[in-house]
Amino acid sequence: MSSTPVTRRGTVLAAALLSTSLVLTACGGDGDDKAAAETRSVKAENGTVKIPADPRRIVTIGNTNLPFIDLGGKPVGVTEASESELDVLPKEQKNAYEAAEVIGTSGGEVDLEKLAGLKPDLILVQFSSNDWKKVGKRLESIAPTVLWGLDTEWKTFAGEIAEAGNVTDTLSRQTAEFKKKVAKIQETYRKTIDDTSFVDISRGDWSDPGTFYIADIGCSEIARDDIGLDLPEAAEGKDPLAYASLPFEQISELSKYDVITYPVDADGRPTAPFKPVVETNTWKALPAVNSGRALGVFCPGNNSYGPVLRYLDSLDHALATLSTK
């Protein structure tokens, strides 16, 4: 799911399943001290972690930054997010991010002294196993630390961040809205979904010049697995198709698909990395392009419900245009 990464590979792997769970246990003292003493036991990638029942000073590291904020959380510390990630955030979420103290450029480059100075009562972490080996034990010495692996499926990820950060009310609203939007799209475009072959293609700022890739992870995965679009995907056990860079000469092979989807920004313009594709003569000659069946879709992220809901709105709008073709 394409997805707001610590690394590109980390983001795209965030769509796979990881079986983790959150279990609530209560304990504590009497009177005013009881609330402060209450804890919960969280089963996470780094084992069973005892965390505050109602954490108040949460630091988010790596891929947990924006999902926690999307759930209404207000972290006291964060690691750096890219300008492209921040540019597509709703204003209130961007404000929440900017109000937090930046404690490092990435998960493995956390300023531990600055982190400790924030006096966190909970640290939420998702980054590579190498970064965890580098700083994990030191994070745990500062405050209870909950780690998710990079292969955690996005719905599981969002749900467990909500539980750990005690922001489940927002999660409940988001999941209900997600189910409603998915059902609406499936009902409205059932014939199109059943009778049309799609391919989702993209290009990132990491892509080599003159190349693109077929996107079978990220938002494309949501379109395929949740909505039911007929989209290509890698064979079981194989690397995602998105990992293979294809030369522009192979753009012509996309003619076998009925509909092509590609990335656009919030204003509906091809994203900067993808713009070289639409400028090629090979792209312009595709039947789907000539017939108006090349659809730009906006995907602001895919590792929490807020950006996925915006993606579904964009996909809904794009599919609506096919009825006039």
ZIZI-V933541 format. One record per residue. N is the residue number from 1. OMEGA is omega in degrees with one decimal (* if undefined). NEAR is the number of other ideal C-beta (glycine too) atoms within 10 Angstrom. Layout:
<<N & OMEGA & NEAR> <N & OMEGA & NEAR>>
This chain:
<<1 & -158.3 & 27> <2 & 124.5 & 28> <3 & -166.5 & 26> <4 & -167.7 & 25> <5 & 159.4 & 21> <6 & 168.6 & 24> <7 & 179.9 & 17> <8 & -178.0 & 16> <9 & 178.4 & 14> <10 & -178.6 & 21> <11 & -175.0 & 21> <12 & 178.0 & 24> <13 & -175.6 & 19> <14 & -179.7 & 30> <15 & -176.8 & 26> <16 & -176.0 & 17> <17 & 169.5 & 10> <18 & -176.8 & 16> <19 & 174.4 & 8> <20 & -179.3 & 19> <21 & 178.5 & 11> <22 & -176.7 & 17> <23 & -177.3 & 10> <24 & 171.0 & 11> <25 & -177.3 & 11> <26 & 173.4 & 10> <27 & 176.0 & 12> <28 & -177.4 & 12> <29 & -176.8 & 11> <30 & 171.7 & 7> <31 & -175.2 & 6> <32 & -177.7 & 7> <33 & -172.7 & 10> <34 & -177.6 & 13> <35 & -178.5 & 12> <36 & -175.2 & 14> <37 & -177.6 & 13> <38 & -178.7 & 16> <39 & 173.4 & 18> <40 & 175.7 & 21> <41 & -176.6 & 14> <42 & 174.5 & 25> <43 & -174.6 & 15> <44 & -178.5 & 23> <45 & -179.1 & 19> <46 & 176.4 & 18> <47 & 178.3 & 9> <48 & -173.7 & 9> <49 & 175.9 & 20> <50 & -176.6 & 11> <51 & 176.5 & 25> <52 & 177.1 & 20> <53 & -179.1 & 17> <54 & -176.5 & 14> <55 & -177.1 & 20> <56 & -177.1 & 12> <57 & -173.1 & 16> <58 & 173.0 & 29> <59 & 179.1 & 30> <60 & -176.0 & 28> <61 & 177.7 & 28> <62 & -174.4 & 26> <63 & 178.6 & 31> <64 & -175.6 & 31> <65 & -170.6 & 27> <66 & 175.1 & 27> <67 & 178.8 & 28> <68 & 178.1 & 26> <69 & 177.7 & 27> <70 & 180.0 & 28> <71 & 178.9 & 24> <72 & 179.8 & 18> <73 & 178.4 & 25> <74 & -178.1 & 16> <75 & 175.1 & 27> <76 & 178.3 & 18> <77 & -179.0 & 23> <78 & 165.9 & 25> <79 & -173.0 & 27> <80 & 169.6 & 16> <81 & -178.2 & 19> <82 & 177.6 & 10> <83 & -179.4 & 7> <84 & 177.0 & 14> <85 & -177.3 & 18> <86 & -177.0 & 14> <87 & -176.7 & 11> <88 & 179.2 & 18> <89 & 168.1 & 22> <90 & -172.6 & 14> <91 & -176.2 & 7> <92 & 178.0 & 9> <93 & 176.6 & 19> <94 & 177.8 & 17> <95 & 179.4 & 12> <96 & 178.1 & 21> <97 & -175.9 & 21> <98 & 177.7 & 11> <99 & -178.6 & 12> <100 & 176.7 & 20> <101 & 176.1 & 14> <102 & -174.1 & 15> <103 & 178.2 & 25> <104 & -179.3 & 19> <105 & -179.2 & 11> <106 & -176.5 & 15> <107 & -177.3 & 26> <108 & -177.1 & 19> <109 & -179.3 & 13> <110 & 173.2 & 26> <111 & -173.1 & 15> <112 & 178.3 & 14> <113 & 178.1 & 9> <114 & 178.0 & 13> <115 & -179.5 & 24> <116 & 179.8 & 15> <117 & 177.9 & 13> <118 & 179.6 & 19> <119 & -179.0 & 11> <120 & 171.6 & 24> <121 & 177.2 & 17> <122 & 176.4 & 23> <123 & 178.9 & 27> <124 & -169.8 & 29> <125 & 162.5 & 26> <126 & 175.0 & 27> <127 & -173.6 & 27> <128 & 177.4 & 19> <129 & 177.1 & 12> <130 & 177.4 & 9> <131 & 179.2 & 23> <132 & 177.9 & 21> <133 & -176.9 & 10> <134 & -172.2 & 15> <135 & -172.5 & 20> <136 & -177.9 & 19> <137 & 179.6 & 11> <138 & 174.3 & 13> <139 & -178.7 & 23> <140 & 178.8 & 17> <141 & -179.1 & 10> <142 & -178.0 & 18> <143 & 174.3 & 20> <144 & -173.0 & 20> <145 & 179.6 & 25> <146 & -176.9 & 26> <147 & 169.7 & 27> <148 & 175.1 & 25> <149 & -178.1 & 20> <150 & -179.5 & 24> <151 & 178.5 & 13> <152 & 179.0 & 26> <153 & -166.7 & 18> <154 & 179.5 & 25> <155 & 175.1 & 19> <156 & -180.0 & 17> <157 & -179.3 & 24> <158 & -178.2 & 25> <159 & -176.9 & 19> <160 & 172.3 & 23> <161 & 179.1 & 29> <162 & -179.8 & 26> <163 & -178.0 & 19> <164 & -177.4 & 26> <165 & 177.6 & 26> <166 & 177.8 & 18> <167 & -174.3 & 18> <168 & 179.7 & 14> <169 & 178.3 & 11> <170 & 178.4 & 17> <171 & -179.4 & 22> <172 & 178.3 & 10> <173 & -177.8 & 13> <174 & -179.5 & 20> <175 & 177.4 & 15> <176 & 179.2 & 11> <177 & 177.7 & 15> <178 & -179.5 & 19> <179 & -179.7 & 11> <180 & -178.4 & 12> <181 & 178.7 & 19> <182 & -179.5 & 16> <183 & 179.8 & 10> <184 & -179.6 & 12> <185 & -180.0 & 23> <186 & -179.3 & 13> <187 & -175.6 & 9> <188 & -172.7 & 14> <189 & -176.3 & 20> <190 & -178.2 & 11> <191 & 177.9 & 9> <192 & -179.9 & 17> <193 & -176.3 & 18> <194 & -169.1 & 9> <195 & -171.4 & 9> <196 & 172.5 & 16> <197 & -178.2 & 12> <198 & 165.3 & 23> <199 & 178.7 & 23> <200 & -179.9 & 30> <201 & -176.9 & 23> <202 & 177.2 & 22> <203 & -178.7 & 24> <204 & 178.3 & 17> <205 & 174.7 & 11> <206 & -175.1 & 10> <207 & 175.5 & 18> <208 & 177.5 & 9> <209 & 176.7 & 6> <210 & 179.6 & 13> <211 & 172.9 & 16> <212 & 175.7 & 25> <213 & 174.1 & 18> <214 & -174.9 & 22> <215 & 175.7 & 29> <216 & 176.2 & 21> <217 & -177.5 & 25> <218 & -178.7 & 26> <219 & 176.3 & 28> <220 & 179.3 & 32> <221 & 177.2 & 25> <222 & 178.5 & 25> <223 & -177.9 & 25> <224 & -170.3 & 18> <225 & -178.8 & 13> <226 & -179.3 & 17> <227 & 180.0 & 19> <228 & 177.7 & 15> <229 & 177.7 & 23> <230 & -176.9 & 16> <231 & 178.9 & 22> <232 & 176.1 & 15> <233 & -179.3 & 17> <234 & 175.3 & 15> <235 & -179.0 & 7> <236 & 179.5 & 5> <237 & -179.8 & 5> <238 & 175.0 & 9> <239 & 176.5 & 10> <240 & 176.4 & 21> <241 & -177.8 & 21> <242 & 179.8 & 23> <243 & -177.0 & 15> <244 & 176.4 & 11> <245 & -178.4 & 14> <246 & 179.1 & 18> <247 & 179.2 & 10> <248 & -180.0 & 17> <249 & -179.0 & 10> <250 & 176.5 & 12> <251 & -178.4 & 21> <252 & -179.9 & 13> <253 & 178.6 & 13> <254 & -178.2 & 20> <255 & -179.3 & 13> <256 & 179.5 & 10> <257 & -180.0 & 22> <258 & -174.6 & 16> <259 & 175.6 & 23> <260 & 171.4 & 21> <261 & -176.4 & 28> <262 & -172.8 & 22> <263 & 173.6 & 24> <264 & 177.0 & 18> <265 & -176.3 & 16> <266 & 179.2 & 11> <267 & 176.7 & 6> <268 & 179.3 & 12> <269 & 176.5 & 13> <270 & 178.8 & 17> <271 & -176.8 & 19> <272 & 179.1 & 12> <273 & -176.3 & 16> <274 & -175.6 & 22> <275 & 178.3 & 11> <276 & 179.7 & 17> <277 & -176.2 & 22> <278 & 178.7 & 14> <279 & -179.7 & 10> <280 & 175.8 & 16> <281 & 179.6 & 8> <282 & 175.8 & 16> <283 & -177.3 & 21> <284 & -178.3 & 12> <285 & -177.7 & 12> <286 & 178.1 & 19> <287 & -179.2 & 14> <288 & 178.8 & 21> <289 & -178.0 & 18> <290 & -177.6 & 10> <291 & 179.7 & 11> <292 & -179.9 & 12> <293 & 168.3 & 19> <294 & -168.3 & 21> <295 & 174.0 & 21> <296 & -179.1 & 19> <297 & -178.1 & 21> <298 & 177.4 & 22> <299 & -179.0 & 28> <300 & -180.0 & 23> <301 & -176.5 & 25> <302 & 179.3 & 23> <303 & 170.7 & 28> <304 & -169.9 & 26> <305 & -176.8 & 24> <306 & 178.5 & 23> <307 & 178.2 & 27> <308 & 177.3 & 28> <309 & 177.2 & 16> <310 & 175.4 & 17> <311 & -179.6 & 24> <312 & 176.1 & 25> <313 & 179.7 & 13> <314 & 177.9 & 20> <315 & 177.1 & 23> <316 & 179.8 & 16> <317 & -179.4 & 14> <318 & 179.9 & 18> <319 & 179.2 & 23> <320 & -179.0 & 14> <321 & -178.9 & 11> <322 & -178.6 & 15> <323 & -179.6 & 10> <324 & -177.7 & 6> <325 & * & 9>>
